[in-house]
């Protein structure tokens, strides 16, 4: 994916543009008649669309023929920073404290004097009404006209911007939730649990409904501003599942966008792995603010047990583990005199000290500059000149506080701490889940990932790694290649043996009808929509469930569940199997784009040689655009490109494949 920092004269074919807005950078990938072009800008957190419009102008995007796919952090940031919409929570009588009580799980099990945590919704905004169902769907308490009138009066009196409606067992019959929604003032953003997450477990369903209402107005306004500013180009948004959704629908289902950007990275990694013939990837996406780690095993792994900050999010989302360790993570000395790195970040403003934008606290990026892994002549993000002297001064000050010899000693400590945190995160998604990381290829992306990939591979005992072409914008590339789709679910809660195959098929048909209608509204023909039907099963009395593919035979599904349970937990039970939920994945066709290694002279020569701490001789620096297919580089070496730098450590070598990806191999123990 060649980069550009200048407008390119476009022709007349369609354009598809992926845009990933991160905490530090906003990344762009454009596919049109010119091929794949990339761009990178500092984000504008106060108004994210400003950086987007600037990048689209730099890429000469034509709204008359372009389609934009966007990964947004607007909703995520609103949740983490507590600045969502004022939201009222409506539930049945006696359940106003549902969100406050939660699962009664303590954050610190042995703390006898925990600090009280304020509930998500203050008591004055928790409202009760009628319309209560029993577990079998029968009416326990009706919803009267007087109830609706009283509720509407209370809503007007407390003045919310959004309303979250979650009535008991509404996934069985949503008529009461629909009636409550219809009674709300027209100006309010209304979120119904039967539309957001129609499954059992009232706390998780209520939390998802509240989060949807909490960030919905903010995200909807943002997407409307963005769509208006680039009209008539259509806008789609990356969902947390790695599938895209039309922006007009996305605003109403904001809770599905909370991992929008990181899911784009996994979609990009999956595409790159497919090009390289590698199905199993252990990924880490190291950006300016955080690092996301995950497993790709042929496809993106989804979870319904994710969290955003302190809140559980039970909607399907990519199974990603995030830590506050990125290139902009700030290094400091704590009250006990120990060195710490992150989670606080320098962000886009002022950024690391080496950006020369007013930062004074040393960061991981500054440590890489001091050690020479980011060459003095490099341009960060393709536009910012490295201020090496400022970075050295900041690390020297840190060294003095730690009583270390010099700036380099402090920089080594900073990188060791950052690497240790990232390795622990990689072990969380692999070793701690019974997955052998040696069966996967460590795949790094994000602007800072290539600087740490060899170190992390060595710490994990791995001998192979992969650095995609243009790794600094891989999340944006993933948005270009990701298909449109939906992940739908519905609760059944009956013994599997009591259900005929036709009854299960009828349930899936209802989900498919709803999801395919949404995809057809995005211009995708029904014949091009793929279905993936799964049953969520458990033994009767269990609270945890496992997914198995639905092939049309209940007996085969039960056998598959027994095998999956034994593989996961080491045993199987002689107990009835219950069908908890139907799960249906729908996806349209994905864009088929293939990157190519750039054309280059047969003789590979370094662009320069620079001193690197710990190396006896100057280290060669290669430009990524000079690396043709089959090019071979022996470490130590540095590979630079717009938006990213890769450090090839001693004892490592790199080979370029036909798609321009770097395959890294440790020489003393390759297998």
N, C-alpha and C positions, 0 to 999 in steps of 0.2 A: 504494500500500500504506500505508494510514494506520497510524500508530504508536499504541502504548498503553503507559502506565506504571502501569496500574491493572488489577485483575481485571475481566473483563467477564462478565456473567451469560450463560451459554451456554444453548442450546436443546437440541434432541434429535437433530440431524443428526450425521453423522460429522465427525471432525476429522483433518486431516493436518498434522503439525508438522515443519518443517525446522529442524534445529539444527546450527550450524557453530561448533565450538570452535576458536578461534584462540589465538595466543600471548598476546594482550592482552585480547580481548573474546570473549564467547560470544553469538552472534546467533540470534534466533528469528523464524520466520515461521509463523503459524498460519492455516489456511484452514478455515472452518466457516460456520455460519449467519450469523455476523456479517461475513462477507467475509474479507479478508486483513488480519491484524493482525501487528504486529511488536514486538519487544522486544530489548533489548541490555543485557548485564551484563558486568562485569569477570570474566575467567576465573579459575578456581581451579586453577592448574597441578598442585598436589599431589594433588588429587582432582577431576578435571574434572566428574564427575557432580554435584558439589555445586552448581555454577553452573547446570547443566542443570535440576536439580530446582527451584531457586529460580525460574528463568525459566518453567518449566511451571506453577508455582503462580501466578505473576504473570499468566499468560495464562488461568488457570482451565481448564487442560486436564483433560479427564475421561478417565482410563485405560480406562473401559469402552467408549468410542467413538472413541478416538484411535489414530492410527498415527504413529509417530515415524520420521523419516529423518534420520540423523546423519552428519555429516562430522567425523571424529576426527583429531586430531594425535598421539594416544597412540603409535602405531607409529612415525610419523616422528620424533618427539622421542626415542624410545628408540634409534633408529639414530644420530641425530645426536649424542646425548649418550653413546653407548656403554654403555647400561644395559639391554640386552636380557637374555634368559635365557642361562644357561650351556648351551652347545649343543655336542654332539658331531657331528663330520662323518664319515660313513661312505662310503667309496668303494672302488674296486678296488685290488688290490695294485699297488704302484708309483706310485700317484697321490695319496698322502697330502698332497703339497705343492701340489696343484692350485690351491687358493684363494690360497696365498701367492705362487705364481709369476704367476698371472693372465695378462695379455697382455704383461707386461714393458714396459709403457709408463711412461716416466719423467714425473713431474710437472713437472720443470724440465729441459728437454732438455740445456742446456749447463752444468748444475751438476755438476762433477766429484766433489764430495763430498756427495752427497745424504744427508739425515738418514734413517737406517733407519726404515721404517714397520712397526710390528708387524702380523703377519698377522691376518686376521679371526678365525681360530680358532687358538688356541695349539697347538703340535705335540702336546702330550699328549692333546688331544681329537680329533686326526685319526686315524681308525682304518681299517684296510684289511681286506678280505675277498675271497672268491672271487665267482663269478657274473659272469664277464666275457664280453661279446659282441663279435663283430667287426662291421664296418660293414655287412655284409649280414645281420646278425641271427643268424649261426651262433655256437655256443658255443665260446669259446676256452678258458675255464676254468670248470668247473662250481662250483656252490655246494653244499657238502656239509653234512651234519648237524654234523660236527665244526667246520666254519667258523662255523655259526650259534651253536653252544654257546660257542666261544671268543670270538666277538664279544659275545654277551650277557654273559659274565663280565667282559670288558673294559669294557663300558658300565656295569655295576653298580659296577665299581671306580673309575671316574672321576667318577661321581655327577653327570651332567648333568640339566638340567630338560627339555631337548628334544634331538631327534636329527634331523639332516638326512641323507638317504640319496640319493646320486647315483652310480649305476653307469653305466659306458660304454654308450652306445647303448640305454639302457633305454626310449627313446621308440619303439623298434621292437618290443620285447618286455619287458613290465614284470614278468614272473614272479619274477625274482630280487629286485627291489626289494620286491615284495609279501611275499616270504618273509622278507626281513630285517626288514621292518616288523612282521610277525606275531611275530617272535622277541623283540621289544623288551618290556621291562617295561611293564605296563599303565598305570602312572602317568605315563609320559613323553608329551610332545607329539611326534608323529612327522610328519615332512614328507618326502614322496617326490618326486623330480624328475619322475617320470612322471605325477604328478598336478598338480604346480605348473606346470611348463613343459615339455611333451613335444616339444621341438624339438632340433635339433643345435646345436653349439657348446657343448662341455662346460663351459667356464669360466662363461659367462653362465648356463647352466642350473644349475650348481652354486651360483653366487652367489644366484640367485633362491630356490633351495631352502633355502640357509642363512639368508637374510634372513627367509624365511617361518617357519622354526623359531625364529630369534632373537627375533622380536617376537611370534610367535604366542601363547605362554602369557600374556604381559602383556596383549595385546589381547583375548584370549579371556576372561580374568578380568574385565577392565574392562567388556566388553560384557555379561557375565553379571550383574555388579553393577548395571549400568544397567537391563537388562531386568527384573531382579527388583524394582528400586525403582519401576518404573512399570507393573508387571504389573496387569492382563492385556493392556495395549496392546502390539501387535507392534512390533518394532524392526527397521528396515532400515538399512544403512550404504551411504554413497556410495563407489563404487570409483574408482580412479584413472582409469578409462576414461570417467567421466561417467555410468555406469549404476549402479543400486542393486542390493543383494544382501541377502537376509535375514541378520540378525545371527548366527543359529546357524550358517550356512554361512560367513559372513565370517570368523569366528574361526579357521577352518581354512585360509583363504586370505589370511592377513594381508598378504602381499607385494603384493596387489592393492589395498591401502588406503593406500599410502604417500603418495599425492597426493589424498587423500579430500576435504579442504576446498577446495583450489584448483579441482579438477574441478567441484565444485558451483557455483563462480562462473562457469565457462564454460557450464555447463548453464543457469544463470540468464541469462547474456548472450545465449545462443542463443535462449532464449524471448522475451526482450525485443526482440531484433532482429527476430524473426518478427512480433511484434505491431506493430513500427514499420515493417515492410516493408523492412528492411535485412538482407541476407544476409551481407555481408562486414564483419566487425568486427575491428579491431585493439584488443585489450583490455588494460587494465592495472588490476589489483586491488591497491590500496595500502591495507594495513591498518596495524596498530600496529607490527608487527615486521618485515614484509618486503613486497616488491612482486612480484606475479606478472604476467607479460606473455605473451600468446598470440595466435594467429590463429584466428578462427572464419570458415569459408568455407562457409556453409550448414549445416555440422555441425562438431563438435569434431574437430580434427586429432589423431590418435593417433601415438605413436612407440613403438618398441621399443628405443630407444637412450637412454632416460632415465637419470638418476643421482640418487641420494640421498646427499649428502655425497660421500665418495670412492668409493662403490660403484655399479657399473653395475646397472641394473634392466631386464631384457629383457622383462618382461611388458608388455602393452599399457597405455599410460597417456597422458593428455592431454599434448600437446606444449607444455609450459609452461616458461618460463625464469624463474628466481627469483633475486632479488638481495636483499641485506640492507639495504634502504632502505625504511623505513616511517615512520609518524608518530612512533613512539617511538624512532627511530634517534638515537643520542647523538652530538652534535657535540663535538669535542675538538681540541686542538692536539697534533700528534705531536712526536717527538723532534727533528725538523728545523725546528720552528716553523711548520708548515703546518696549515691547517684541514682536518679530516677529518670525514666524516659516516658513521656506521655502520661495520661491520655490527652492532656491539653495540647492544642495544636496552634501553630502560628497562622494557619488558614491562608486565605488569599490575600488578606490585608492584616498586618504588613507582610506576611510570609516569612520564610527563613531569612537569616541575616544576609546570606549571599545573594539574595534578590536585589539588595540595595534599595529597598522600599521602606526603610525606617525600622525594620526589625532589629532587636538587640539581644534576644534570648536565643541561645544556640539550639539547633535542631538536628535531626538525623541527616538531612540533606547537607547541612553545614559540615557535619563530621565526614561525610563522603568527599566533600570538597577539600577539606584539610588533608585527608589521606591521599588525595590525588586521583581517586576513582572517578570523580567528575573533573575532566581536564579544565584547566584555567581558561582555555579558549572556547569552551562550550557555551551554547545558548540554551538556557533552560526554557522549556516549553516553546522552543524555537524562536524566542524573542527577547529573553532576559539574559544579559551578559552576567557572567559569574563574577561576584566581588569576593575574590579569594582572601584578600587582606582582612576584610571585615569578618569573614567566617573564622579566620585564624585568631583574630583578636577576641571574638566571643568564646571560642573554645579554650583559649589561653586563660581567660578570666575564670572559666569553669574549672580548669586544671588547678588554678591557685586555690580555689575554694575547697578542692579535694586533696590538696597537698601532693599533686602529681607533678611530674617533671616538666611537661610542655603540652601544647595544644594537641599534638598527635596522640599522646597517651590518653588524654580525655576523649578524643575522637574514637579511639579503639574501644574504650569503655562504653561509649554511647552505642556503637554498633553492636557490641556483644550483648548489651541489654535488649536492644531492639530485636536482634536475631533470636534471642532466647524467648521473648514473648511470642514471636511469630511461629517458632518451632512448637511451642506449647499449644498454640492454636491449631496447627496442622495435626498434632497428635490427638487433639480433641475430636476432630472429624474423621480420624482414621483409626489409630491404635485403640482409643477408648471405646470404639464401636465395633471392635473385632475385625477391623480391616487392616491387612498388611500393606503398608505404604510401598513396599518393594514391588508390588504388582502394578503400581501406577507410575506414570511419568509426571514428575513435578513440573508444573507449567506456570510460569510467572508472567504477569502483565501488570498494567498500571505504570505510571511514570517512573516509580522508584523500584519496581520489582526486580528488574534485571541487575541492579546493583547488589542484590542480596541472594540471588538464586543459587549460586555456587556454595555460599556459606551455609544456607539452609539445607541444601541437598547433603552436604557433608555431615551436618549435625544429625540428620535423619538416617545417615548411612546409605544414601541413594547414590547411584552412579550415572543416572540419566536425568536430563532436564530439557525443557523446551521453552524457547522464547519466541513467540509469534512475531511476524512482521508487524511493525508499528504497534508495539505492545502498549504504548501510552494511551492509545485510543481504542483498545479492543472492546471496551464496553459499548462505545458508539458503533463499532463494526457489528457487534452482536445485535444491535437494534435494527441494522440494515437487513440482516439475514434471518431474523426471528420471524416465525409465522404468526399470523393472527390466530387467536384461539380463546377458549374458555375452559375452566375447571369447575365442574358443577357437582353438587352432591345433594342427597336427600336421605333422610332417616327412615329406616324400616322397623328395626327393633323387634324382629320375630325370629323364631327358630328356623334355620335354613332348611331342615327336613320338612317343615310344614309348607314350604313354598314351591310351587311348580315353576318350571323354567319359563312358562308363558307369562306368569305374574311378574317375574323379575324382568323379562324383556319389555313388558308393558311399562314398568317403572323407568327403565332406561329410555324408552321411546318418548316419555313425557319430558325427561331432561333434554333429550336431543332436540325435540321440537322447540323448546325455549332457547337453547343455545344456538341452534342453527338459524333461527330467526334473527338473532343478534348479528351473526356473521354474514348472513345474506344482506342485512342492512349496510354492511361495510363493503358490499360488492363481491362477495365470495359465493360462487355457485355451490349449491348443495352437493353436487357430484364431486366437488374438489375438497370436501371436508372429510378428514379422517376422524374415526372414532376410536377411543380406547376405553373400554368398559372394565371397571374393577369392582370387586366386592370387598367391603371392609368387614372382616369377620373376627369373632372372639369366642372363647368358650363361655358358656353361660355363667354369669357372675363375675367375669373379669371386667376390669375397667379399661385395659389397654387392648387395642385391636391391631390386626395386620391386614394389609391389602393383598389380594390375589386377583389375577386376571379372570374375567368372566368369558368363558368359551361356550356358554349355552347349556352346560351340564352341571346341575347342583352337586352331584356326587363327585365330579372331577374337582370342583371348587373346594369341597370339603377335604378331599385328599391333599390338594395343594396347600390348604391352610395348615393341616397337621404337619406337613413337611416343613413349611415356613416357620411354624412355631418351634419345632424341634431344632431347626437351624439357628434360630434367633436365641432361644432360651435353653437349649440343651435337653428338652424333654417334650413329650406330647401327652395329652390327657385323654382318658376314655370318658368324655363328657360331651353333652350336646353342644353343637356349634350354632352361634347366633349371628344372623345377618344384621349388622349395625347400620351401615350406610351403603347406598349406591354411590359410586364415584364415576363420573364420566368426563373424559378429556376430549375436547374437540379442537382441531387445529386445521387451518387452511394451508395452502402450499407455501413453503419457505422459498425465499429468493436463493437461487443457486449462483453464487459468486465465487470465483476462484482467483486467489492472489497469485502473482507470478514473481519470481526472483527478477530483480532488475538486470537489464543488459549492462555488461561491464567489460572492460578489457580483460584479456586472458591472464595477464600478469597482475597478481594482487599485490599492491604495495600499500603500506600504511600511510595515512595522511600526515602523521607526525609521530613523534615519540615524546613522552612526558615522564617526569619522575613520579613514582608512586611509593608511598611509605612501605618499607619492608622489602623492596625489590632492589637488587644490586645495580641493575642497569635500567635505563629508561624503557618504558613500556610502550609498544606500538599502539597507535590509535587508528582504527579503521572507521570509515564512514559506511553506514548500513547501505546506502545507495550504491556503493562500489562492490557489494558482495553478490557475485553472480552465483547461479546454481552450481553446486559441487565445490564451492570455495571452502577451503579448510584453514582454520586459524588455530594456532597453538597458544595456550595461555602461558604466562600472564599477558592479557591484552584487554583493550577497551574498544567497544563498539558504540559509536554515537549516532544518533538520529534525532529528528525533530520530535521532542516530547519525551524522550527516554534515553537512558544510557545503560549498557550491559557491561558488567565486570566479569571477564573470563579469568578465573583464578588460576594460579600455578597448578600444574597437574591436570588441568582441564583442557579440552579441545572443543572446537565448534565447527559444525558442518552445516552448510546452507542447502536446503532442499529446493525442489523445483518451484515451490510456492513462496520461497523467501524466508521460511522459518529457520531459526537457529536451533540445531540439535546439539546439546551439550553432552559430553561424555568425559567421565573421570578416567584418566589414562591408567592409573595404578590399581586396577581392579574392575575393569569394564566386564560386563557380562551380557 
